[in-house]
Amino acid sequence: MKYEQLGNSGIEVSKLCVGCMSFGKPSADFHEWTLNQAETETVVKKALDLGINFFDTANTYSHGTSEEYLGTALKANVARDKVVIATKVYFNEGNLSKEAITREIDGSLKRLGTDYVDLYIIHRFDYQTPIEETMQALDGLVKAGKVRALGASAMYGYQFMNMQHTADKNGWTRFVSMQNHYNLLYREDEREMIPICRQENVALTPYSPLAAGRLSRLEWKADTKRSQTDKTAAQKYDGTQEADILIVKRVAELAEKYGVKMSQIAIAWQFAKGVTSPVIGATKAAYFDDAAGALDIELTAADTAYLEELYLPHKIVGALPAADK
């Protein structure tokens, strides 16, 4: 495994992050394809064996049971100071208000079975709460020792910069990472957000690096419970299938050329684009062996250009528009 510092935080993370949305009790109103406690532990142990130390969950994943399953699995297999735990706040009552942030961090810590998280991520931008209120509340968590560093997730570039500026202006804690929607089939953040992050030395830890599996196979949909029931993924990707399947075919071509798996090409492309640690949401432990293999693949500039050539602009998927506030 390879490691890199998370922005300016001083926290060293593995070049792969375990996405824990696949952990927790299945439910019709969240996800029906999630892993139980024993299956979660199998995946966590595999990740740890590979040297992966970075785990990403959220307060609302599987109604909090993702945090519970992750916390239990980590406690049984590794010392707390050997792993980097990230969790999130936003999709809860009060969104990013001071009251909500104070309440939700305590709930997350209890479910995770720890007295601090390494990275606390705001899951979206909150149109209702003043930025000053949010940033001061987050800074308070850092000062209280409940959080080591702060991160943000999908939003518009100007919103992210406004929040960073507010932190700077008041001497509060800045964000050190951005978990945005980014892969070969969705590259809209290359216009604003990614250049901002590079300028600010903010680490990129994108979610959905394999476009919910669509970059790992030639068939657009697989015969799996996730593929059949994941409505969120369908909303993200199925509307642009006709154009995007051509990119998928190019991933397959390069995979054949190098004698590797399609998923490894898609992840290697992320590293070629300067990503610190893509979030891999796997439901099988073996998928992490595949992901780790991407670390040994160095795409040429010609390879990268070939993969990117057919991309067409997409509608924004991830950042919330004001109408959805």
C-alpha positions as CSV (number, residue, x, y, z in Angstrom):
1,M,0.0,0.0,0.0
2,K,1.0,3.6,-0.6
3,Y,0.2,6.5,1.6
4,E,-0.2,10.3,1.3
5,Q,-0.9,13.2,3.6
6,L,-4.5,14.4,3.7
7,G,-4.1,18.0,2.5
8,N,-2.4,20.1,5.2
9,S,-3.8,18.0,8.0
10,G,-0.7,15.9,8.9
11,I,-2.9,12.8,8.7
12,E,-1.5,10.1,6.6
13,V,-4.0,8.0,4.7
14,S,-3.8,5.0,2.4
15,K,-4.1,5.7,-1.3
16,L,-7.4,3.7,-1.2
17,C,-10.3,4.5,1.1
18,V,-13.0,1.9,2.2
19,G,-16.4,3.4,1.4
20,C,-18.7,2.1,4.1
21,M,-22.1,2.8,2.6
22,S,-22.2,-0.9,1.8
23,F,-22.2,-1.7,5.5
24,G,-25.3,-1.9,7.7
25,K,-28.8,-3.3,8.0
26,P,-30.6,-3.5,4.6
27,S,-33.8,-1.4,4.2
28,A,-36.2,-0.5,1.5
29,D,-35.8,3.2,2.1
30,F,-32.0,3.3,2.0
31,H,-30.2,0.3,0.4
32,E,-31.3,-3.3,0.1
33,W,-27.9,-4.7,-0.8
34,T,-25.8,-3.9,2.3
35,L,-23.6,-6.2,4.3
36,N,-24.3,-7.7,7.7
37,Q,-21.9,-7.4,10.6
38,A,-20.0,-10.6,9.8
39,E,-19.7,-9.7,6.1
40,T,-18.6,-6.2,7.1
41,E,-15.8,-7.6,9.3
42,T,-14.6,-9.8,6.4
43,V,-14.2,-6.7,4.2
44,V,-12.6,-4.6,6.9
45,K,-10.1,-7.3,7.7
46,K,-9.2,-7.7,4.0
47,A,-8.6,-3.9,3.8
48,L,-6.5,-3.9,6.9
49,D,-4.4,-6.8,5.6
50,L,-3.7,-4.8,2.4
51,G,-2.5,-1.8,4.5
52,I,-5.6,0.3,4.0
53,N,-6.1,2.6,7.0
54,F,-8.8,5.0,5.7
55,F,-12.5,4.2,6.3
56,D,-15.4,6.5,5.3
57,T,-18.9,6.3,6.6
58,A,-21.8,8.7,7.5
59,N,-24.4,9.2,10.2
60,T,-27.2,8.3,7.8
61,Y,-25.8,5.3,6.0
62,S,-28.2,2.4,6.7
63,H,-29.8,4.6,9.4
64,G,-26.6,4.7,11.5
65,T,-25.9,1.0,11.4
66,S,-23.0,1.5,9.0
67,E,-21.2,3.4,11.8
68,E,-22.1,0.7,14.3
69,Y,-20.8,-2.2,12.1
70,L,-17.6,-0.3,11.1
71,G,-16.9,0.6,14.7
72,T,-17.4,-3.0,15.9
73,A,-15.2,-4.4,13.1
74,L,-12.4,-2.0,13.6
75,K,-12.4,-2.5,17.4
76,A,-12.0,-6.3,17.0
77,N,-9.1,-6.1,14.5
78,V,-7.0,-3.0,14.9
79,A,-5.8,-0.4,17.4
80,R,-7.7,2.9,17.2
81,D,-4.7,5.0,16.4
82,K,-3.7,2.9,13.4
83,V,-6.8,3.8,11.4
84,V,-8.3,7.0,10.0
85,I,-12.1,7.2,10.4
86,A,-14.2,9.7,8.5
87,T,-17.9,10.2,9.0
88,K,-20.4,12.9,7.8
89,V,-23.2,15.3,8.8
90,Y,-25.9,17.0,6.8
91,F,-28.8,14.6,5.8
92,N,-30.3,14.9,9.3
93,E,-32.7,17.1,11.2
94,G,-31.2,20.7,11.1
95,N,-28.7,19.9,8.4
96,L,-25.6,22.0,9.4
97,S,-26.9,24.1,12.2
98,K,-24.9,24.3,15.4
99,E,-27.5,22.3,17.2
100,A,-27.5,19.6,14.6
101,I,-23.7,19.4,14.3
102,T,-23.3,19.2,18.1
103,R,-26.0,16.5,18.3
104,E,-24.9,14.4,15.3
105,I,-21.2,14.2,16.2
106,D,-22.1,12.7,19.6
107,G,-24.4,10.2,18.0
108,S,-21.7,9.2,15.5
109,L,-19.0,8.8,18.2
110,K,-21.4,6.6,20.2
111,R,-22.2,4.4,17.2
112,L,-18.6,4.1,16.2
113,G,-17.4,3.4,19.7
114,T,-14.7,6.0,19.7
115,D,-14.2,9.3,21.4
116,Y,-13.0,11.1,18.3
117,V,-13.1,10.9,14.5
118,D,-10.1,11.8,12.3
119,L,-12.1,13.5,9.6
120,Y,-15.6,15.0,9.9
121,I,-17.1,15.8,6.5
122,I,-20.1,18.0,5.7
123,H,-22.1,15.9,3.3
124,R,-23.5,18.8,1.3
125,F,-23.8,22.6,1.4
126,D,-26.6,23.9,3.7
127,Y,-28.6,26.8,2.1
128,Q,-30.6,27.4,5.3
129,T,-27.8,27.8,7.9
130,P,-25.4,30.8,7.9
131,I,-21.9,29.7,6.9
132,E,-20.5,31.4,10.0
133,E,-22.7,29.2,12.3
134,T,-21.6,26.0,10.5
135,M,-17.9,26.8,10.5
136,Q,-17.8,28.0,14.1
137,A,-19.6,24.8,15.2
138,L,-17.2,22.6,13.3
139,D,-14.2,24.5,14.7
140,G,-15.6,23.9,18.1
141,L,-15.5,20.2,17.6
142,V,-11.9,20.4,16.6
143,K,-11.1,22.5,19.7
144,A,-13.0,20.0,21.9
145,G,-10.9,17.1,20.6
146,K,-13.9,15.3,19.0
147,V,-12.6,15.8,15.5
148,R,-9.0,16.0,14.2
149,A,-9.7,17.5,10.7
150,L,-12.6,18.7,8.6
151,G,-13.7,17.8,5.1
152,A,-16.4,18.7,2.7
153,S,-18.4,16.8,0.0
154,A,-20.2,17.6,-3.2
155,M,-21.1,21.3,-3.6
156,Y,-20.4,24.1,-6.0
157,G,-16.9,25.6,-6.1
158,Y,-18.0,29.1,-5.0
159,Q,-19.7,27.6,-1.9
160,F,-16.6,25.7,-0.9
161,M,-14.5,28.8,-1.3
162,N,-17.0,30.9,0.7
163,M,-16.7,28.4,3.6
164,Q,-12.9,28.4,3.4
165,H,-12.8,32.2,3.4
166,T,-15.2,32.3,6.4
167,A,-12.8,30.0,8.3
168,D,-9.8,32.1,7.4
169,K,-11.5,35.4,8.3
170,N,-12.4,34.1,11.8
171,G,-9.4,32.0,12.5
172,W,-11.4,28.8,12.4
173,T,-10.5,25.4,11.1
174,R,-10.3,25.0,7.3
175,F,-11.3,22.0,5.2
176,V,-8.5,19.7,4.2
177,S,-10.3,17.3,1.9
178,M,-13.1,17.3,-0.8
179,Q,-15.1,14.1,-1.3
180,N,-16.7,15.0,-4.7
181,H,-18.5,13.0,-7.4
182,Y,-15.7,12.2,-9.9
183,N,-14.9,9.4,-12.3
184,L,-14.4,8.8,-16.1
185,L,-18.2,9.1,-16.7
186,Y,-18.7,12.3,-14.6
187,R,-16.0,15.0,-14.8
188,E,-17.9,18.2,-14.2
189,D,-15.8,19.2,-11.2
190,E,-12.8,19.6,-13.5
191,R,-14.2,23.1,-14.4
192,E,-14.1,24.7,-10.9
193,M,-13.9,22.5,-7.9
194,I,-10.8,20.5,-8.7
195,P,-8.7,23.5,-9.7
196,I,-9.8,25.2,-6.4
197,C,-8.7,22.1,-4.4
198,R,-5.3,22.0,-6.2
199,Q,-4.8,25.7,-5.5
200,E,-5.8,25.3,-1.8
201,N,-3.9,22.0,-1.3
202,V,-7.1,20.2,-0.5
203,A,-7.0,16.5,-0.9
204,L,-9.3,14.9,-3.4
205,T,-11.1,11.8,-2.1
206,P,-13.8,11.2,-4.7
207,Y,-16.8,9.0,-4.3
208,S,-18.1,6.6,-7.0
209,P,-14.8,6.2,-8.7
210,L,-16.1,3.2,-10.7
211,A,-19.5,4.9,-11.4
212,A,-21.4,2.3,-9.3
213,G,-19.6,-0.6,-11.2
214,R,-20.2,0.7,-14.7
215,L,-16.5,1.2,-15.2
216,S,-15.7,-2.3,-14.1
217,R,-17.6,-4.3,-16.8
218,L,-18.8,-4.0,-20.4
219,E,-22.4,-4.7,-19.4
220,W,-24.1,-1.5,-18.2
221,K,-26.0,-3.4,-15.5
222,A,-24.9,-6.5,-13.7
223,D,-27.0,-9.4,-12.4
224,T,-26.5,-8.4,-8.7
225,K,-28.9,-7.2,-6.1
226,R,-27.2,-3.8,-6.0
227,S,-27.4,-3.3,-9.7
228,Q,-31.1,-4.3,-9.7
229,T,-32.1,-2.2,-6.7
230,D,-29.7,0.8,-6.5
231,K,-32.0,3.6,-7.6
232,T,-29.5,6.3,-6.7
233,A,-26.9,4.9,-9.1
234,A,-29.5,4.6,-11.8
235,Q,-30.4,8.3,-11.4
236,K,-26.8,9.2,-11.6
237,Y,-25.8,7.3,-14.7
238,D,-28.5,5.7,-16.7
239,G,-29.6,9.0,-18.4
240,T,-26.3,9.3,-20.2
241,Q,-25.7,5.6,-21.0
242,E,-25.7,5.9,-24.8
243,A,-22.7,8.4,-24.7
244,D,-20.9,6.9,-21.7
245,I,-20.9,3.3,-22.8
246,L,-18.4,4.4,-25.4
247,I,-16.0,5.5,-22.7
248,V,-16.6,2.2,-20.9
249,K,-15.5,0.4,-24.0
250,R,-12.2,2.4,-24.1
251,V,-11.6,1.4,-20.5
252,A,-12.0,-2.3,-21.6
253,E,-9.6,-1.8,-24.5
254,L,-6.9,-0.4,-22.2
255,A,-7.5,-3.1,-19.7
256,E,-7.0,-5.7,-22.4
257,K,-3.9,-3.9,-23.6
258,Y,-2.2,-4.0,-20.2
259,G,-3.6,-7.3,-19.1
260,V,-5.4,-5.9,-16.1
261,K,-9.0,-5.4,-14.9
262,M,-11.2,-2.6,-16.1
263,S,-11.7,-1.4,-12.5
264,Q,-7.9,-1.0,-12.2
265,I,-7.7,1.2,-15.3
266,A,-10.5,3.4,-13.9
267,I,-8.8,3.8,-10.6
268,A,-5.3,4.3,-12.1
269,W,-6.9,7.1,-14.1
270,Q,-7.9,8.7,-10.8
271,F,-4.3,8.6,-9.6
272,A,-3.1,10.1,-12.9
273,K,-5.5,13.0,-12.2
274,G,-4.0,13.7,-8.8
275,V,-6.6,12.0,-6.6
276,T,-5.3,11.3,-3.1
277,S,-7.6,8.5,-2.1
278,P,-10.7,7.4,-4.0
279,V,-13.5,5.9,-1.9
280,I,-14.0,2.3,-2.9
281,G,-17.5,1.0,-2.0
282,A,-17.0,-2.7,-2.3
283,T,-19.4,-5.5,-1.3
284,K,-16.8,-8.3,-1.7
285,A,-13.4,-8.4,0.0
286,A,-11.7,-9.6,-3.2
287,Y,-12.6,-6.2,-4.9
288,F,-9.9,-4.6,-2.7
289,D,-7.3,-6.8,-4.1
290,D,-8.3,-5.5,-7.5
291,A,-8.3,-1.9,-6.3
292,A,-4.8,-2.3,-4.8
293,G,-3.5,-3.6,-8.1
294,A,-4.3,-0.2,-9.6
295,L,-1.4,1.3,-7.6
296,D,1.0,-0.5,-9.9
297,I,-0.4,0.8,-13.1
298,E,1.0,4.0,-14.6
299,L,-1.1,5.3,-17.5
300,T,0.7,7.3,-20.1
301,A,-0.5,10.8,-21.2
302,A,-1.7,9.1,-24.4
303,D,-3.7,6.6,-22.4
304,T,-5.3,9.3,-20.3
305,A,-6.2,11.4,-23.4
306,Y,-7.7,8.3,-25.0
307,L,-9.9,7.6,-22.0
308,E,-11.1,11.3,-21.8
309,E,-11.6,12.1,-25.5
310,L,-15.2,11.1,-25.8
311,Y,-16.5,12.8,-22.7
312,L,-19.6,15.0,-23.1
313,P,-20.8,17.6,-20.6
314,H,-23.3,16.2,-18.0
315,K,-25.9,17.7,-15.8
316,I,-24.7,18.4,-12.2
317,V,-25.1,15.3,-10.1
318,G,-24.0,15.7,-6.4
319,A,-24.1,19.4,-5.5
320,L,-27.5,20.4,-4.4
321,P,-29.2,23.2,-6.4
322,A,-30.8,26.0,-4.4
323,A,-34.3,24.7,-5.4
324,D,-33.5,21.5,-3.5
325,K,-32.5,23.2,-0.3
